[in-house]
């Protein structure tokens, strides 16, 4: 619809009139949230607990304005986990820190490939990157309050990934990271194995894709998946603690049984 606008109440209470066609929801990496317009950035900036409600409101406004395709894309946007939301906020407050982190990651890659520097420079760059990751993770942990320490490793892993993965860095820079990302795995200080020349396997016909779920249903399922993951982590930690306590008690019981046998043997010897 030519000239249509969207009236959008932001997560912070402000109201903006924005041309509907400016809501660009291109998805650069599939399952992750895209780097998009200010409307979508603002959507992700608000509290995750109200994300679904605000997403539905924005999609409704777009449909009303005549932008049905934009409304469908907005309806697919994933609710961010609280850890991803905290990282988005920290980077929004200090974007230069992300630039420095990406620069350090790029230099480390170059040294690892043998393009420049040596062992001393490698150690220096690795130390600089660790310091940047630690500072940004501290900020995100503070955003999360009491729950921050439980996801510290995932915060650091996502920042490590951002230092060498341009797509992850772009999502953080755009304020639309929806989910924590695993750190690089493999060899070396960046966790990356040397490149290998692989013989391509014979191509197999791709299976016929099944029907795509409706956008609203897909978004609901993805939101539920994120929520379940957040609920599962503390339960797993509690289970690990209980298992450790059980192992300790069983070991104590074994020691007591051994001592019982020792006393029985000593008593028999005295008879």
ChimeraX attribute file (.defattr): number of C-alpha atoms within 10 A of each C-alpha:
attribute: neighborCount
match mode: 1-to-1
recipient: residues
	/A:1	10
	/A:2	10
	/A:3	8
	/A:4	16
	/A:5	20
	/A:6	25
	/A:7	16
	/A:8	20
	/A:9	17
	/A:10	17
	/A:11	16
	/A:12	10
	/A:13	8
	/A:14	8
	/A:15	12
	/A:16	13
	/A:17	11
	/A:18	15
	/A:19	16
	/A:20	24
	/A:21	18
	/A:22	14
	/A:23	20
	/A:24	17
	/A:25	20
	/A:26	14
	/A:27	14
	/A:28	13
	/A:29	12
	/A:30	8
	/A:31	13
	/A:32	20
	/A:33	27
	/A:34	27
	/A:35	23
	/A:36	18
	/A:37	15
	/A:38	15
	/A:39	19
	/A:40	23
	/A:41	17
	/A:42	16
	/A:43	26
	/A:44	28
	/A:45	21
	/A:46	17
	/A:47	16
	/A:48	20
	/A:49	13
	/A:50	12
	/A:51	20
	/A:52	19
	/A:53	10
	/A:54	20
	/A:55	22
	/A:56	15
	/A:57	16
	/A:58	24
	/A:59	22
	/A:60	19
	/A:61	19
	/A:62	26
	/A:63	17
	/A:64	15
	/A:65	20
	/A:66	18
	/A:67	22
	/A:68	17
	/A:69	14
	/A:70	20
	/A:71	25
	/A:72	18
	/A:73	17
	/A:74	24
	/A:75	23
	/A:76	21
	/A:77	29
	/A:78	26
	/A:79	30
	/A:80	29
	/A:81	19
	/A:82	24
	/A:83	26
	/A:84	25
	/A:85	26
	/A:86	27
	/A:87	29
	/A:88	25
	/A:89	21
	/A:90	23
	/A:91	21
	/A:92	17
	/A:93	11
	/A:94	12
	/A:95	15
	/A:96	12
	/A:97	17
	/A:98	23
	/A:99	15
	/A:100	15
	/A:101	23
	/A:102	22
	/A:103	16
	/A:104	22
	/A:105	23
	/A:106	16
	/A:107	19
	/A:108	26
	/A:109	20
	/A:110	14
	/A:111	17
	/A:112	20
	/A:113	11
	/A:114	10
	/A:115	11
	/A:116	13
	/A:117	13
	/A:118	11
	/A:119	10
	/A:120	9
	/A:121	14
	/A:122	19
	/A:123	13
	/A:124	13
	/A:125	20
	/A:126	18
	/A:127	13
	/A:128	16
	/A:129	23
	/A:130	16
	/A:131	13
	/A:132	20
	/A:133	23
	/A:134	16
	/A:135	14
	/A:136	22
	/A:137	27
	/A:138	18
	/A:139	18
	/A:140	27
	/A:141	22
	/A:142	15
	/A:143	18
	/A:144	18
	/A:145	9
	/A:146	9
	/A:147	14
	/A:148	20
	/A:149	16
	/A:150	14
	/A:151	20
	/A:152	16
	/A:153	14
	/A:154	19
	/A:155	27
	/A:156	25
	/A:157	18
	/A:158	26
	/A:159	30
	/A:160	26
	/A:161	23
	/A:162	26
	/A:163	26
	/A:164	23
	/A:165	17
	/A:166	12
	/A:167	16
	/A:168	24
	/A:169	23
	/A:170	17
	/A:171	21
	/A:172	28
	/A:173	22
	/A:174	22
	/A:175	29
	/A:176	30
	/A:177	30
	/A:178	26
	/A:179	20
	/A:180	23
	/A:181	19
	/A:182	16
	/A:183	22
	/A:184	19
	/A:185	12
	/A:186	11
	/A:187	10
	/A:188	11
	/A:189	16
	/A:190	20
	/A:191	13
	/A:192	15
	/A:193	13
	/A:194	11
	/A:195	7
	/A:196	6
	/A:197	6
	/A:198	6
	/A:199	6
	/A:200	6
	/A:201	6
	/A:202	6
	/A:203	6
	/A:204	6
	/A:205	6
	/A:206	6
	/A:207	6
	/A:208	6
	/A:209	6
	/A:210	6
	/A:211	6
	/A:212	7
	/A:213	10
	/A:214	12
	/A:215	16
	/A:216	16
	/A:217	12
	/A:218	16
	/A:219	20
	/A:220	17
	/A:221	14
	/A:222	18
	/A:223	19
	/A:224	13
	/A:225	13
	/A:226	18
	/A:227	16
	/A:228	11
	/A:229	12
	/A:230	15
	/A:231	11
	/A:232	12
	/A:233	13
	/A:234	14
	/A:235	11
	/A:236	11
	/A:237	12
	/A:238	12
	/A:239	12
	/A:240	12
	/A:241	12
	/A:242	12
	/A:243	12
	/A:244	12
	/A:245	12
	/A:246	12
	/A:247	12
	/A:248	12
	/A:249	12
	/A:250	12
	/A:251	12
	/A:252	12
	/A:253	12
	/A:254	12
	/A:255	11
	/A:256	12
	/A:257	12
	/A:258	12
	/A:259	12
	/A:260	12
	/A:261	11
	/A:262	11
	/A:263	12
	/A:264	11
	/A:265	11
	/A:266	11
	/A:267	10
	/A:268	8
	/A:269	8
	/A:270	6
	/A:271	5
